[in-house]
Amino acid sequence: MTRDEVNHAITEIINSILPEGDCSEIDPDGKLRDQLELDSMDFLDIVMEIRKQYKIQIPEDEYPKLATLNGCIDYLEPKMKNL
């Protein structure tokens, strides 16, 4: 997957978890939790959906790398490049 495809995949997952959330207006370097008012369960749902759809294991100690949209893309792009 390209960087744009990873971005699209992540925003699709976020939108499926938070239908009222709007990823089109978020700052890619801003904290997702603050911008989308994510609680810890919403965040875990997003991580679990990434695991389910793309078979990517994300260790709990690496969750901070997923704090921003760009952080998610940077972290997931190498793991998704062959998908």
Phi and psi restraints in degrees (value plus and minus 20) as a CYANA .aco file:
   2 THR   PHI    -101.4   -61.4
   2 THR   PSI     149.7   189.7
   3 ARG   PHI     -78.3   -38.3
   3 ARG   PSI     -62.5   -22.5
   4 ASP   PHI     -84.2   -44.2
   4 ASP   PSI     -58.8   -18.8
   5 GLU   PHI     -87.6   -47.6
   5 GLU   PSI     -57.9   -17.9
   6 VAL   PHI     -85.0   -45.0
   6 VAL   PSI     -63.9   -23.9
   7 ASN   PHI     -76.4   -36.4
   7 ASN   PSI     -68.0   -28.0
   8 HIS   PHI     -82.2   -42.2
   8 HIS   PSI     -63.7   -23.7
   9 ALA   PHI     -80.4   -40.4
   9 ALA   PSI     -64.3   -24.3
  10 ILE   PHI     -85.4   -45.4
  10 ILE   PSI     -65.9   -25.9
  11 THR   PHI     -86.0   -46.0
  11 THR   PSI     -54.4   -14.4
  12 GLU   PHI     -83.3   -43.3
  12 GLU   PSI     -63.3   -23.3
  13 ILE   PHI     -84.1   -44.1
  13 ILE   PSI     -65.6   -25.6
  14 ILE   PHI     -80.0   -40.0
  14 ILE   PSI     -65.2   -25.2
  15 ASN   PHI     -85.4   -45.4
  15 ASN   PSI     -50.8   -10.8
  16 SER   PHI     -93.4   -53.4
  16 SER   PSI     -52.1   -12.1
  17 ILE   PHI     -98.8   -58.8
  17 ILE   PSI     -59.7   -19.7
  18 LEU   PHI    -141.9  -101.9
  18 LEU   PSI      59.1    99.1
  19 PRO   PHI     -76.4   -36.4
  19 PRO   PSI     -47.1    -7.1
  20 GLU   PHI    -102.9   -62.9
  20 GLU   PSI     -32.3     7.7
  21 GLY   PHI     -94.2   -54.2
  21 GLY   PSI     125.7   165.7
  22 ASP   PHI    -145.5  -105.5
  22 ASP   PSI      83.4   123.4
  23 CYS   PHI     -96.6   -56.6
  23 CYS   PSI     -32.1     7.9
  24 SER   PHI     -89.5   -49.5
  24 SER   PSI     -42.0    -2.0
  25 GLU   PHI    -126.2   -86.2
  25 GLU   PSI     -18.0    22.0
  26 ILE   PHI    -100.8   -60.8
  26 ILE   PSI     131.0   171.0
  27 ASP   PHI     -99.9   -59.9
  27 ASP   PSI      98.9   138.9
  28 PRO   PHI     -83.0   -43.0
  28 PRO   PSI     -36.0     4.0
  29 ASP   PHI    -124.3   -84.3
  29 ASP   PSI     -20.1    19.9
  30 GLY   PHI    -109.9   -69.9
  30 GLY   PSI     135.9   175.9
  31 LYS   PHI     -83.2   -43.2
  31 LYS   PSI     105.6   145.6
  32 LEU   PHI     -82.3   -42.3
  32 LEU   PSI     -60.6   -20.6
  33 ARG   PHI     -77.6   -37.6
  33 ARG   PSI     -61.2   -21.2
  34 ASP   PHI     -93.3   -53.3
  34 ASP   PSI     -64.1   -24.1
  35 GLN   PHI     -91.2   -51.2
  35 GLN   PSI     -55.5   -15.5
  36 LEU   PHI    -127.1   -87.1
  36 LEU   PSI     -15.3    24.7
  37 GLU   PHI      34.0    74.0
  37 GLU   PSI      26.8    66.8
  38 LEU   PHI     -96.6   -56.6
  38 LEU   PSI     116.4   156.4
  39 ASP   PHI    -117.2   -77.2
  39 ASP   PSI     157.1   197.1
  40 SER   PHI     -83.7   -43.7
  40 SER   PSI     -52.7   -12.7
  41 MET   PHI     -89.3   -49.3
  41 MET   PSI     -59.7   -19.7
  42 ASP   PHI     -80.7   -40.7
  42 ASP   PSI     -64.0   -24.0
  43 PHE   PHI     -82.0   -42.0
  43 PHE   PSI     -65.6   -25.6
  44 LEU   PHI     -83.1   -43.1
  44 LEU   PSI     -56.9   -16.9
  45 ASP   PHI     -81.2   -41.2
  45 ASP   PSI     -59.2   -19.2
  46 ILE   PHI     -85.6   -45.6
  46 ILE   PSI     -65.8   -25.8
  47 VAL   PHI     -81.3   -41.3
  47 VAL   PSI     -63.7   -23.7
  48 MET   PHI     -85.5   -45.5
  48 MET   PSI     -55.6   -15.6
  49 GLU   PHI     -89.6   -49.6
  49 GLU   PSI     -56.7   -16.7
  50 ILE   PHI     -81.4   -41.4
  50 ILE   PSI     -64.7   -24.7
  51 ARG   PHI     -81.1   -41.1
  51 ARG   PSI     -65.6   -25.6
  52 LYS   PHI     -85.3   -45.3
  52 LYS   PSI     -68.6   -28.6
  53 GLN   PHI     -95.7   -55.7
  53 GLN   PSI     -55.2   -15.2
  54 TYR   PHI    -139.8   -99.8
  54 TYR   PSI     -16.7    23.3
  55 LYS   PHI      36.0    76.0
  55 LYS   PSI      20.0    60.0
  56 ILE   PHI    -129.4   -89.4
  56 ILE   PSI     101.5   141.5
  57 GLN   PHI    -106.3   -66.3
  57 GLN   PSI     109.7   149.7
  58 ILE   PHI    -140.2  -100.2
  58 ILE   PSI      88.0   128.0
  59 PRO   PHI     -82.7   -42.7
  59 PRO   PSI     125.4   165.4
  60 GLU   PHI     -77.1   -37.1
  60 GLU   PSI     -53.9   -13.9
  61 ASP   PHI     -92.0   -52.0
  61 ASP   PSI     -27.9    12.1
  62 GLU   PHI    -122.3   -82.3
  62 GLU   PSI     -19.2    20.8
  63 TYR   PHI     -75.1   -35.1
  63 TYR   PSI     -57.3   -17.3
  64 PRO   PHI     -78.6   -38.6
  64 PRO   PSI     -44.0    -4.0
  65 LYS   PHI     -88.4   -48.4
  65 LYS   PSI     -35.0     5.0
  66 LEU   PHI    -120.3   -80.3
  66 LEU   PSI      -2.3    37.7
  67 ALA   PHI     -88.5   -48.5
  67 ALA   PSI     -50.7   -10.7
  68 THR   PHI    -140.9  -100.9
  68 THR   PSI     144.4   184.4
  69 LEU   PHI     -83.0   -43.0
  69 LEU   PSI     -64.7   -24.7
  70 ASN   PHI     -83.8   -43.8
  70 ASN   PSI     -56.8   -16.8
  71 GLY   PHI     -82.2   -42.2
  71 GLY   PSI     -62.2   -22.2
  72 CYS   PHI     -80.7   -40.7
  72 CYS   PSI     -66.2   -26.2
  73 ILE   PHI     -84.1   -44.1
  73 ILE   PSI     -66.5   -26.5
  74 ASP   PHI     -79.5   -39.5
  74 ASP   PSI     -60.3   -20.3
  75 TYR   PHI     -93.3   -53.3
  75 TYR   PSI     -62.7   -22.7
  76 LEU   PHI    -107.1   -67.1
  76 LEU   PSI     -46.3    -6.3
  77 GLU   PHI     -72.9   -32.9
  77 GLU   PSI     -69.9   -29.9
  78 PRO   PHI     -85.8   -45.8
  78 PRO   PSI     -48.8    -8.8
  79 LYS   PHI     -97.8   -57.8
  79 LYS   PSI     -41.5    -1.5
  80 MET   PHI    -127.8   -87.8
  80 MET   PSI     -17.7    22.3
  81 LYS   PHI     -82.9   -42.9
  81 LYS   PSI     -47.3    -7.3
  82 ASN   PHI    -119.2   -79.2
  82 ASN   PSI      -7.8    32.2
